[in-house]
Amino acid sequence: MRIAGTAHGPERSGATRVALADDSYLVRQAMRQVLDGVDGIEVVAVCEDGAALMEAVDRLLPAVVVTDVRMPPSGDDEGIRIAAALRASHPEVGVVVLSQYLEPRYGVDLLAEGAEGRAYLVKERIHDRAELVTAIEVVARGGSMIDPRMVEMLMHPERDRESSILSELTPREFDVLREMAHGKSNAAIAETLVLTKRAVEKHVGSIFLKLGLKDEELVSRRVAAVLAYLADDTTV
């Protein structure tokens, strides 16, 4: 693991501290080069596996982690496991997960414990400095960002997308969906919106129906609805 603060001079006061992790040396260097010199961002660690990344988080307390989804030691879903572990041990740390390919199950698993402070991007996006920086800034504030192409894979591809996918929702249904995107349960949504739990359940059912979400094994309807909310330009 390389510690950026000691290798590249003093820490920049007030900057968002970021730890990077990928088992590919070339990808690590690419991410580092993309972020070097960005005002307001300081890379404090560059790690080659999940164990080194978790150690760096414990010692350096970054605000955001940018990690590959597949790394040692677990291999297949290390980035998702890291995101889940940090949700428990360091809930204030934002996580940007990068994947070589669009894999819906990873996006679903990433949001399983809530959408706040989480982003999922395809690796090709890291070549766009603005895209990666935006993801870092969003999760640092507790927001969420999901690659829109993943949502299209989860939803019906034949659906007319010239208008917003959420345009059929009533204002109250949109309020409920927004609270769902914050990871809240039906009971918590009811308390926030001053509704009965039964009313929230009816709104949730209506949301699923209008978005054309079936209860399929690939993805829960609740998570798919949240993904649709996060990817829709009108909600930004």
TAWOJO-V723817 format. One record per pair of residues at least 24 apart in sequence whose ideal C-beta (glycine too) atoms are under 7 Angstrom apart, sorted by the first residue. I is the first residue (numbers start at 0). J is the second residue. If there is no record, write none. Layout:
BEGIN
i->I j->J
i->I j->J
END
This chain:
BEGIN
i->0 j->44
i->0 j->45
i->0 j->46
i->0 j->51
i->0 j->55
i->1 j->44
i->1 j->45
i->2 j->43
i->2 j->44
i->3 j->42
i->3 j->43
i->3 j->44
i->3 j->45
i->4 j->43
i->10 j->41
i->11 j->41
i->14 j->39
i->14 j->40
i->14 j->41
i->15 j->39
i->15 j->40
i->15 j->41
i->15 j->62
i->15 j->63
i->15 j->135
i->15 j->139
i->16 j->41
i->16 j->43
i->16 j->59
i->16 j->61
i->16 j->62
i->17 j->41
i->17 j->42
i->17 j->43
i->17 j->61
i->17 j->63
i->17 j->65
i->17 j->135
i->18 j->43
i->18 j->44
i->18 j->46
i->18 j->52
i->18 j->55
i->18 j->56
i->18 j->59
i->18 j->61
i->18 j->64
i->19 j->44
i->19 j->45
i->19 j->46
i->19 j->65
i->20 j->46
i->20 j->49
i->20 j->52
i->20 j->66
i->20 j->67
i->20 j->70
i->21 j->67
i->21 j->70
i->22 j->47
i->22 j->48
i->22 j->67
i->22 j->70
i->22 j->71
i->26 j->67
i->29 j->125
i->30 j->65
i->30 j->125
i->33 j->125
i->33 j->128
i->33 j->131
i->37 j->128
i->37 j->132
i->40 j->132
i->40 j->135
i->48 j->72
i->49 j->73
i->49 j->77
i->49 j->81
i->52 j->81
i->53 j->81
i->53 j->84
i->56 j->85
i->56 j->89
i->56 j->92
i->61 j->92
i->62 j->92
i->62 j->93
i->62 j->139
i->63 j->92
i->63 j->93
i->63 j->95
i->63 j->135
i->63 j->138
i->63 j->139
i->64 j->92
i->64 j->94
i->65 j->95
i->65 j->97
i->65 j->135
i->66 j->94
i->66 j->96
i->66 j->97
i->67 j->97
i->68 j->96
i->68 j->97
i->68 j->98
i->68 j->105
i->76 j->105
i->76 j->108
i->79 j->105
i->79 j->108
i->79 j->109
i->82 j->109
i->82 j->117
i->83 j->112
i->86 j->112
i->93 j->138
i->93 j->139
i->94 j->138
i->95 j->120
i->95 j->134
i->95 j->135
i->95 j->138
i->97 j->122
i->97 j->125
i->98 j->122
i->101 j->146
i->101 j->148
i->101 j->149
i->101 j->152
i->103 j->149
i->103 j->152
i->103 j->153
i->103 j->217
i->103 j->218
i->106 j->145
i->106 j->149
i->106 j->226
i->107 j->218
i->107 j->222
i->110 j->222
i->110 j->225
i->113 j->182
i->114 j->143
i->114 j->180
i->114 j->181
i->114 j->182
i->114 j->225
i->114 j->229
i->115 j->141
i->115 j->143
i->115 j->181
i->115 j->182
i->116 j->141
i->117 j->143
i->118 j->143
i->118 j->144
i->119 j->145
i->119 j->146
i->119 j->149
i->120 j->146
i->121 j->146
i->143 j->180
i->143 j->229
i->144 j->229
i->145 j->226
i->145 j->229
i->145 j->230
i->147 j->230
i->150 j->226
i->150 j->227
i->150 j->230
i->153 j->218
i->153 j->223
i->153 j->226
i->154 j->227
i->155 j->211
i->158 j->211
i->163 j->231
i->163 j->233
i->164 j->210
i->164 j->227
i->164 j->231
i->165 j->227
i->165 j->228
i->165 j->231
i->165 j->233
i->167 j->209
i->168 j->206
i->168 j->209
i->171 j->202
i->172 j->202
i->172 j->205
i->172 j->206
i->175 j->199
i->175 j->202
i->175 j->203
i->175 j->206
i->176 j->206
i->176 j->224
i->176 j->228
i->177 j->228
i->179 j->221
i->179 j->224
i->179 j->225
i->180 j->225
i->180 j->228
i->180 j->229
END
